[in-house]
C-alpha cells in the first residue's frame, strides 16, 4: 500500500511540474543565419576610429589583447595583424591554449 501511495505521489508531482507548453526560441540554424548576415552586412572597408587592423605600435597588455579579440571576432588569426598580436599575447600569458590539431 505504501508503494502505491509513493508512486501516486511521484506521478502527481511530475504532473504538476511538467511544462504545459514548449518554450519559444530560436533554432541553431536561425542563430547561425543571423550571425552570418551580421558579418556580411559589416562594411570592412570603413572601420570606426580605434578599430585598426595594423599591428600594434606598442606591446599589448592581457586586457588589451582580450578586448582586441572581442573587437576583431570577425577577423581571422593570421590574416588580421592586430588579432594575431592579441592571440600571441593571450597564448604567452596562458589565457588561450592552442589546439595542436588546428592551424590558425
ChimeraX attribute file (.defattr): number of C-alpha atoms within 10 A of each C-alpha:
attribute: neighborCount
match mode: 1-to-1
recipient: residues
	/A:1	5
	/A:2	7
	/A:3	8
	/A:4	9
	/A:5	10
	/A:6	11
	/A:7	11
	/A:8	12
	/A:9	12
	/A:10	12
	/A:11	11
	/A:12	12
	/A:13	11
	/A:14	11
	/A:15	11
	/A:16	10
	/A:17	8
	/A:18	9
	/A:19	9
	/A:20	8
	/A:21	6
	/A:22	6
	/A:23	6
	/A:24	6
	/A:25	7
	/A:26	8
	/A:27	9
	/A:28	9
	/A:29	9
	/A:30	11
	/A:31	11
	/A:32	12
	/A:33	12
	/A:34	12
	/A:35	12
	/A:36	11
	/A:37	11
	/A:38	11
	/A:39	13
	/A:40	11
	/A:41	9
	/A:42	11
	/A:43	8
	/A:44	11
	/A:45	5
	/A:46	9
	/A:47	11
	/A:48	7
	/A:49	6
	/A:50	7
	/A:51	12
	/A:52	17
	/A:53	16
	/A:54	11
	/A:55	14
	/A:56	13
	/A:57	7
	/A:58	6
	/A:59	12
	/A:60	17
	/A:61	13
	/A:62	17
	/A:63	12
	/A:64	14
	/A:65	21
	/A:66	18
	/A:67	14
	/A:68	21
	/A:69	21
	/A:70	12
	/A:71	14
	/A:72	19
	/A:73	12
	/A:74	15
	/A:75	17
	/A:76	14
	/A:77	19
	/A:78	13
	/A:79	11
	/A:80	16
	/A:81	17
	/A:82	24
	/A:83	29
	/A:84	22
	/A:85	21
	/A:86	26
	/A:87	23
	/A:88	15
	/A:89	21
	/A:90	21
	/A:91	14
	/A:92	12
	/A:93	12
	/A:94	10
	/A:95	12
	/A:96	12
	/A:97	10
	/A:98	12
	/A:99	8
	/A:100	7
	/A:101	6
	/A:102	6
	/A:103	8
	/A:104	12
